[in-house]
Amino acid sequence: MSDEASPIAKGRPTRSTVKKDQAPRGVFRHPSGVWAARFTCGAGHVHEEKVGPLKNDAIRIHAARRQRAHDEPSWCPAAERRRTRVEAARAVTARPVRLREYAERWLREHVEIACKPRTREHYASVFKHHVYPTLGDVALGDVTRERLRTLLAERSAAGRTSKKKRQEGNGEHEPLSRSTLANILIPLRALLNAAVDDGKIASNPAVRLGRFSRGLNEREARKVEALTAEELACVLAVASKLYPESADILHVLAWTGLRLGEACALQWGDIDVAGRFLEVRRTIGLRARRLLVGAPKSGQARRVDLPAVLASRLGERRSIREAEAAVAEEQLSPWVFPSPSDSEKPLNAEHLRFKVWYRILRHANLRGVRLHDLRHTYASLLLQAGEPIGYVKQQLGHSSIQVTVDRYGHFVPGANRSAVDRLAETTHPALSNFDFSSTQDGNGRETKSRRAVTA
């Protein structure tokens, strides 16, 4: 044979095509380095399956696959894998969703986005400490009103130890208050409402549950704590005399009914001295040593009227602050009530509460009401003066007038007091002509009595 006709000269492969062992042709070395099997399924599709580093394993798998294709003409491994994935997904969908699992997703996807930091922390704490221990592993569909009643009863019986008793070394527990039980139920009801919207359950078992309409003790029977007009005047006088640096914000709280966070968040652009009003646009809070600025509690800004004397007082405060900033060659702080240590930050509400407010109460010889009770005092004095409850609702920024009525309705003067006056006048003992001369003897035995006959 000439060189022109040789396979080597024409570049053809010199590898032999003759099998060197008894392995079937469907067993081969995969490019990844492992042994693999190539076979045709019953549907006529060619498949390759990686087996492992041992050739004998690949031979065994190849024979098993060919045998199954022969026994099951409709078998196809690709179609089998698709069916397995579909069934696994269907099993996950059909699996009962546990309350803990759904709550964690709800907290992450809804509460984390739509709620304020304080609300997020409160909801997470309620589920962790009150709900999960009893209902965490219960399927959503198995949460019934009976289970919820049991939860509330258990939490109430478990109670808590007050701070005062812990300091005294007394470990005795006291039952949870109605408000605490209601605060447990509120996030749980919201969670179950979301489950209804998502189609996880048919109805919310927490609807109209926990209507705690009766006070259990004297503290719960009291609606709100408020100062009288004389007590408020005394408080403001003591503040102006002994704590002049905090007197302005206390006047704002007392004469506008702002929440403490709303008052601390006031900026000069929120106040219209000429128009005698201010705009409540934000609130601040301190959580884990972080200053958080957000929308007011209602989620909407509101306009609050200012008394003439307070508007004048705030105008004078701004003039003084502008003069001080000019002398110090600094910019005027945007905050009406800045922090004493850093004018770029608002006043810390805790400083005002503990370093100023309770000291003022001691100087004024008054009971230990909360600083927030200035808001209740504002509402009660307006209503007692005969102001419309709708106006009070607007000033306080309540979401509905029903909130104002429920909380402060007992301060509204009665419109029909003349009716009870007439009742007392017509039944007064002094109007009776009864003859007591022969009503009873000394031992209480009944005797004959008569009414005096008038001419």
C-alpha positions as CSV (number, residue, x, y, z in Angstrom):
1,M,0.0,0.0,0.0
2,S,1.3,3.4,-0.9
3,D,1.8,6.3,1.5
4,E,-1.1,8.2,-0.2
5,A,-3.6,5.5,0.7
6,S,-2.5,4.9,4.3
7,P,-4.9,6.0,7.0
8,I,-2.2,7.8,8.9
9,A,-1.3,10.0,5.9
10,K,-5.0,11.0,5.5
11,G,-5.4,12.0,9.2
12,R,-7.8,9.2,10.1
13,P,-7.9,8.0,13.8
14,T,-5.7,5.0,14.5
15,R,-7.9,4.0,17.6
16,S,-9.3,0.5,17.2
17,T,-13.1,0.2,17.2
18,V,-12.9,-3.4,18.4
19,K,-14.2,-3.8,22.1
20,K,-11.4,-4.7,24.4
21,D,-13.7,-6.2,27.2
22,Q,-17.1,-7.7,27.6
23,A,-18.9,-4.5,28.8
24,P,-21.9,-3.4,26.7
25,R,-21.5,-0.5,24.3
26,G,-23.9,1.6,26.4
27,V,-21.4,1.8,29.2
28,F,-18.8,4.6,28.7
29,R,-16.6,7.1,30.5
30,H,-18.4,10.4,31.0
31,P,-16.4,13.6,30.3
32,S,-16.6,14.4,34.0
33,G,-14.5,11.3,34.7
34,V,-17.1,9.0,36.1
35,W,-18.7,5.9,34.4
36,A,-22.1,6.4,32.8
37,A,-24.8,4.3,31.1
38,R,-26.6,5.1,27.9
39,F,-29.9,3.4,27.2
40,T,-33.2,3.7,25.4
41,C,-36.4,3.9,27.4
42,G,-39.7,2.3,26.5
43,A,-40.8,5.5,24.9
44,G,-37.9,5.4,22.5
45,H,-35.9,8.3,24.1
46,V,-32.1,7.9,24.6
47,H,-30.9,8.7,28.1
48,E,-27.5,9.1,29.7
49,E,-27.1,8.5,33.5
50,K,-23.9,9.1,35.4
51,V,-23.2,6.3,37.8
52,G,-19.9,6.6,39.6
53,P,-16.2,5.7,39.6
54,L,-16.7,1.9,39.3
55,K,-17.3,0.4,35.9
56,N,-19.1,-2.6,37.3
57,D,-21.7,-0.3,38.8
58,A,-22.3,1.3,35.4
59,I,-22.7,-2.1,33.8
60,R,-25.2,-3.2,36.5
61,I,-27.3,0.1,36.1
62,H,-27.2,-0.2,32.3
63,A,-28.6,-3.7,32.5
64,A,-31.3,-2.7,35.0
65,R,-32.5,0.2,32.9
66,R,-32.7,-1.9,29.7
67,Q,-34.6,-4.6,31.6
68,R,-37.1,-2.0,32.9
69,A,-37.6,-0.5,29.5
70,H,-38.4,-4.0,28.2
71,D,-40.8,-4.7,31.0
72,E,-42.5,-1.3,31.0
73,P,-42.9,-0.1,27.4
74,S,-44.3,3.3,28.6
75,W,-41.5,4.0,31.1
76,C,-39.5,7.2,30.7
77,P,-37.1,8.4,33.5
78,A,-37.5,12.0,32.5
79,A,-41.3,11.8,32.7
80,E,-40.9,10.0,36.1
81,R,-38.8,12.8,37.5
82,R,-41.3,15.4,36.4
83,R,-44.1,13.5,38.1
84,T,-42.0,13.2,41.3
85,R,-41.5,17.0,41.4
86,V,-45.1,17.7,40.8
87,E,-46.2,15.3,43.6
88,A,-43.7,16.8,46.0
89,A,-44.9,20.3,45.3
90,R,-48.5,19.1,45.7
91,A,-47.6,17.5,49.0
92,V,-46.1,20.7,50.3
93,T,-49.2,22.6,49.3
94,A,-51.5,20.1,50.9
95,R,-49.5,20.0,54.1
96,P,-51.2,21.8,57.0
97,V,-49.6,25.1,57.7
98,R,-48.6,25.5,61.4
99,L,-49.5,28.7,63.2
100,R,-45.8,29.4,64.0
101,E,-44.8,29.0,60.4
102,Y,-47.5,31.2,59.1
103,A,-46.9,33.8,61.8
104,E,-43.2,34.1,61.0
105,R,-43.9,34.7,57.4
106,W,-46.7,37.2,58.2
107,L,-44.4,39.1,60.6
108,R,-41.7,39.2,57.9
109,E,-43.8,40.0,54.9
110,H,-46.5,42.3,56.4
111,V,-45.7,43.6,59.8
112,E,-42.1,44.4,59.0
113,I,-43.2,46.5,56.1
114,A,-46.5,48.1,57.2
115,C,-46.0,48.7,61.0
116,K,-43.9,50.9,63.1
117,P,-40.8,49.5,65.0
118,R,-42.6,49.6,68.3
119,T,-45.5,47.7,66.9
120,R,-43.2,45.2,65.2
121,E,-41.4,44.5,68.5
122,H,-44.7,44.2,70.4
123,Y,-46.2,41.7,67.9
124,A,-43.1,39.6,67.8
125,S,-42.9,39.5,71.6
126,V,-46.6,38.5,71.9
127,F,-46.2,35.6,69.6
128,K,-42.9,34.5,71.2
129,H,-44.0,34.6,74.8
130,H,-47.7,34.1,74.7
131,V,-48.9,32.4,71.5
132,Y,-46.2,30.0,70.4
133,P,-45.9,28.0,73.7
134,T,-49.6,27.0,73.3
135,L,-50.5,27.3,69.7
136,G,-47.2,27.4,67.8
137,D,-47.4,23.8,66.5
138,V,-51.2,23.8,65.9
139,A,-52.3,23.8,62.3
140,L,-54.1,27.0,61.3
141,G,-57.3,25.1,60.4
142,D,-57.3,23.6,64.0
143,V,-57.2,27.0,65.7
144,T,-60.7,27.2,67.2
145,R,-62.5,29.6,69.6
146,E,-62.2,27.0,72.3
147,R,-58.4,26.9,71.9
148,L,-58.2,30.7,71.9
149,R,-60.3,30.9,75.1
150,T,-58.0,28.3,76.7
151,L,-55.0,30.4,75.6
152,L,-56.4,33.5,77.3
153,A,-57.3,31.6,80.4
154,E,-53.9,30.1,80.7
155,R,-52.1,33.4,80.2
156,S,-54.3,35.1,82.7
157,A,-53.7,32.3,85.3
158,A,-49.9,32.4,84.7
159,G,-50.0,36.1,85.3
160,R,-46.8,38.1,85.9
161,T,-44.7,39.5,88.8
162,S,-44.9,43.2,89.1
163,K,-41.6,45.3,89.2
164,K,-42.4,46.4,92.7
165,K,-42.8,42.8,94.0
166,R,-39.6,41.7,92.2
167,Q,-37.7,44.5,94.0
168,E,-39.2,43.4,97.3
169,G,-38.2,39.8,96.6
170,N,-41.8,38.7,96.4
171,G,-42.2,36.1,93.6
172,E,-46.0,36.1,93.8
173,H,-47.8,36.4,90.5
174,E,-50.7,38.6,89.8
175,P,-53.3,37.9,87.0
176,L,-52.8,39.7,83.7
177,S,-55.0,42.8,83.3
178,R,-57.7,43.1,80.7
179,S,-55.6,45.4,78.6
180,T,-52.7,42.9,78.5
181,L,-55.1,40.1,77.4
182,A,-56.5,42.4,74.8
183,N,-53.0,43.2,73.6
184,I,-52.3,39.4,73.2
185,L,-55.5,39.0,71.2
186,I,-55.0,42.0,68.8
187,P,-52.0,40.6,66.8
188,L,-53.5,37.1,66.9
189,R,-56.7,38.4,65.4
190,A,-54.8,40.3,62.7
191,L,-52.8,37.2,61.9
192,L,-56.0,35.1,61.5
193,N,-57.6,37.8,59.3
194,A,-54.6,37.6,57.0
195,A,-55.0,33.8,56.9
196,V,-58.6,34.2,55.8
197,D,-57.5,36.6,53.0
198,D,-54.9,34.0,51.9
199,G,-57.4,31.3,51.8
200,K,-55.7,29.2,54.6
201,I,-58.8,29.2,56.8
202,A,-62.5,29.8,56.1
203,S,-63.2,32.2,59.0
204,N,-61.5,34.0,61.8
205,P,-62.2,32.3,65.1
206,A,-60.9,35.3,67.1
207,V,-63.7,37.7,65.8
208,R,-65.6,39.2,68.7
209,L,-63.6,37.2,71.1
210,G,-62.3,38.7,74.3
211,R,-64.8,41.5,74.8
212,F,-63.5,42.3,78.2
213,S,-66.3,44.6,79.3
214,R,-66.0,44.4,83.0
215,G,-63.2,45.6,85.2
216,L,-61.7,43.1,87.6
217,N,-60.2,45.6,90.1
218,E,-60.2,49.2,91.0
219,R,-57.4,50.1,88.7
220,E,-59.2,48.6,85.7
221,A,-62.4,50.2,86.6
222,R,-60.9,53.7,86.3
223,K,-61.1,54.9,82.7
224,V,-58.5,57.7,82.6
225,E,-56.5,59.7,85.1
226,A,-56.8,63.5,84.7
227,L,-55.8,66.5,86.7
228,T,-58.3,69.2,87.7
229,A,-57.9,72.7,86.4
230,E,-56.5,73.8,89.8
231,E,-53.9,71.0,89.8
232,L,-52.9,71.7,86.2
233,A,-52.4,75.4,87.1
234,C,-50.2,74.4,90.0
235,V,-48.1,72.0,87.9
236,L,-47.5,74.7,85.2
237,A,-46.6,77.3,87.9
238,V,-44.1,74.9,89.5
239,A,-42.6,74.1,86.1
240,S,-42.2,77.8,85.2
241,K,-40.6,78.6,88.6
242,L,-38.3,75.6,89.1
243,Y,-37.8,74.1,85.6
244,P,-38.0,77.0,83.2
245,E,-36.0,75.1,80.5
246,S,-38.8,72.5,80.4
247,A,-41.8,74.8,81.0
248,D,-42.5,75.4,77.3
249,I,-42.9,71.8,76.3
250,L,-45.1,71.2,79.4
251,H,-47.3,74.1,78.3
252,V,-47.5,72.6,74.8
253,L,-48.5,69.2,76.2
254,A,-51.1,70.7,78.6
255,W,-52.7,73.2,76.2
256,T,-52.6,71.2,72.9
257,G,-53.1,67.5,74.0
258,L,-50.2,66.3,71.9
259,R,-48.6,62.9,72.6
260,L,-45.2,63.2,74.1
261,G,-43.4,61.8,71.0
262,E,-45.3,64.3,68.8
263,A,-44.3,67.3,71.0
264,C,-40.6,66.2,71.1
265,A,-40.8,65.9,67.2
266,L,-42.0,69.5,66.6
267,Q,-39.9,71.6,64.2
268,W,-40.1,75.3,63.7
269,G,-41.7,74.8,60.3
270,D,-44.6,73.1,62.0
271,I,-45.7,76.2,64.0
272,D,-47.7,79.1,62.6
273,V,-47.5,81.8,65.3
274,A,-49.6,84.3,63.3
275,G,-52.3,81.7,62.5
276,R,-52.1,80.2,66.0
277,F,-51.9,76.6,65.0
278,L,-49.3,73.9,64.6
279,E,-49.1,70.9,62.3
280,V,-48.4,67.4,63.8
281,R,-46.5,65.7,61.0
282,R,-44.2,63.2,62.8
283,T,-43.5,61.5,66.1
284,I,-40.2,60.2,67.6
285,G,-39.4,57.3,69.8
286,L,-36.2,55.7,71.2
287,R,-35.9,52.0,70.7
288,A,-32.7,50.1,71.6
289,R,-30.9,53.5,71.9
290,R,-31.9,54.3,68.3
291,L,-33.8,57.5,67.5
292,L,-36.8,56.6,65.3
293,V,-38.8,59.3,63.4
294,G,-42.1,58.3,61.9
295,A,-45.6,59.3,61.1
296,P,-48.1,60.1,63.9
297,K,-50.0,57.3,65.5
298,S,-53.0,57.8,63.2
299,G,-50.8,57.8,60.1
300,Q,-52.1,61.2,59.1
301,A,-50.9,64.7,59.8
302,R,-53.3,67.0,61.7
303,R,-53.7,70.7,62.6
304,V,-54.0,71.7,66.3
305,D,-55.2,75.1,67.5
306,L,-53.0,77.1,69.8
307,P,-54.1,79.4,72.6
308,A,-53.0,83.0,72.0
309,V,-50.7,82.9,75.1
310,L,-49.0,79.7,73.9
311,A,-48.5,81.0,70.4
312,S,-46.9,84.1,71.9
313,R,-44.7,82.0,74.2
314,L,-43.5,79.9,71.3
315,G,-42.8,83.0,69.2
316,E,-40.6,84.4,72.0
317,R,-38.8,81.0,72.3
318,R,-37.9,81.1,68.6
319,S,-36.6,84.7,68.9
320,I,-34.4,83.7,71.8
321,R,-33.1,80.6,70.1
322,E,-32.3,82.6,66.9
323,A,-30.4,85.2,69.0
324,E,-28.4,82.5,70.8
325,A,-27.5,80.8,67.5
326,A,-26.4,84.1,66.0
327,V,-24.1,84.8,69.0
328,A,-22.6,81.3,68.8
329,E,-22.3,81.7,65.0
330,E,-24.3,78.5,64.5
331,Q,-27.4,77.4,62.6
332,L,-30.8,77.4,64.4
333,S,-31.7,73.9,65.4
334,P,-34.6,72.6,63.4
335,W,-36.2,71.1,66.6
336,V,-38.4,73.3,68.7
337,F,-37.3,71.3,71.8
338,P,-33.7,70.1,71.1
339,S,-31.7,67.9,73.3
340,P,-29.6,69.8,75.8
341,S,-26.5,67.9,74.8
342,D,-26.9,68.0,71.1
343,S,-29.1,70.6,69.4
344,E,-29.2,68.5,66.2
345,K,-31.3,65.9,68.0
346,P,-34.7,66.3,69.5
347,L,-35.4,66.2,73.3
348,N,-35.3,62.7,74.9
349,A,-38.8,62.0,76.2
350,E,-37.4,59.8,79.0
351,H,-35.3,62.7,80.4
352,L,-38.4,64.9,80.5
353,R,-40.5,62.1,82.2
354,F,-38.1,61.0,84.9
355,K,-35.8,64.0,85.4
356,V,-38.5,66.7,85.3
357,W,-42.1,65.6,85.5
358,Y,-42.1,63.4,88.6
359,R,-40.0,66.0,90.4
360,I,-42.5,68.7,89.6
361,L,-45.3,66.5,91.0
362,R,-43.4,66.1,94.2
363,H,-42.9,69.8,94.5
364,A,-46.6,70.4,93.8
365,N,-47.6,67.7,96.4
366,L,-49.7,65.9,93.7
367,R,-50.3,62.2,93.1
368,G,-48.1,60.4,90.7
369,V,-49.9,60.8,87.5
370,R,-48.2,60.0,84.2
371,L,-46.9,62.6,81.8
372,H,-49.3,61.2,79.2
373,D,-52.1,62.1,81.5
374,L,-51.7,65.7,80.5
375,R,-53.3,64.6,77.2
376,H,-56.3,63.2,79.2
377,T,-56.4,66.4,81.2
378,Y,-56.6,68.5,78.1
379,A,-59.5,66.4,76.7
380,S,-61.4,66.3,80.0
381,L,-61.1,70.1,80.6
382,L,-62.3,70.9,77.1
383,L,-65.3,68.6,77.4
384,Q,-66.2,69.9,80.9
385,A,-66.1,73.4,79.5
386,G,-68.8,72.3,77.0
387,E,-66.7,72.0,73.8
388,P,-68.1,69.7,71.1
389,I,-66.7,66.2,71.3
390,G,-66.1,66.3,67.5
391,Y,-63.7,69.2,68.0
392,V,-61.9,67.3,70.8
393,K,-61.6,64.3,68.5
394,Q,-59.9,66.5,65.8
395,Q,-57.5,68.1,68.2
396,L,-56.4,64.7,69.7
397,G,-56.1,63.0,66.3
398,H,-58.2,60.0,67.1
399,S,-59.0,57.6,64.2
400,S,-62.8,57.8,65.0
401,I,-65.1,59.7,67.3
402,Q,-66.0,56.4,68.9
403,V,-62.5,56.3,70.4
404,T,-63.1,59.8,71.9
405,V,-66.5,58.9,73.2
406,D,-65.4,55.6,74.8
407,R,-62.4,57.2,76.5
408,Y,-63.7,60.6,77.5
409,G,-67.5,60.4,77.2
410,H,-68.0,60.4,81.0
411,F,-66.5,63.9,81.1
412,V,-69.3,65.3,79.0
413,P,-71.7,67.3,81.3
414,G,-75.1,65.7,81.4
415,A,-77.7,67.6,79.3
416,N,-80.6,66.4,81.5
417,R,-79.3,67.1,84.9
418,S,-82.5,69.2,85.5
419,A,-84.4,65.9,85.4
420,V,-82.6,64.4,88.4
421,D,-82.9,67.8,90.2
422,R,-86.7,67.6,89.8
423,L,-86.7,64.1,91.1
424,A,-84.8,65.1,94.2
425,E,-87.0,68.1,94.7
426,T,-90.3,66.1,94.5
427,T,-89.0,63.3,96.8
428,H,-87.0,65.3,99.4
429,P,-87.7,64.0,102.9
430,A,-88.4,67.5,104.1
431,L,-91.6,67.5,102.0
432,S,-93.1,64.5,103.9
433,N,-95.9,65.0,106.4
434,F,-95.6,61.6,107.9
435,D,-96.5,61.2,111.6
436,F,-93.6,59.4,113.3
437,S,-95.4,59.5,116.8
438,S,-96.7,55.9,116.5
439,T,-94.6,54.1,113.9
440,Q,-92.7,51.5,116.0
441,D,-92.0,50.9,119.6
442,G,-88.5,50.7,121.1
443,N,-88.1,47.0,120.2
444,G,-88.8,47.6,116.6
445,R,-92.3,46.0,116.6
446,E,-94.7,47.5,114.1
447,T,-97.5,49.5,115.5
448,K,-100.4,51.3,114.0
449,S,-99.3,54.4,112.2
450,R,-101.2,57.1,110.4
451,R,-100.5,60.1,108.2
452,A,-101.1,63.5,109.4
453,V,-104.2,65.0,108.0
454,T,-103.7,68.5,106.8
455,A,-106.6,70.9,106.7
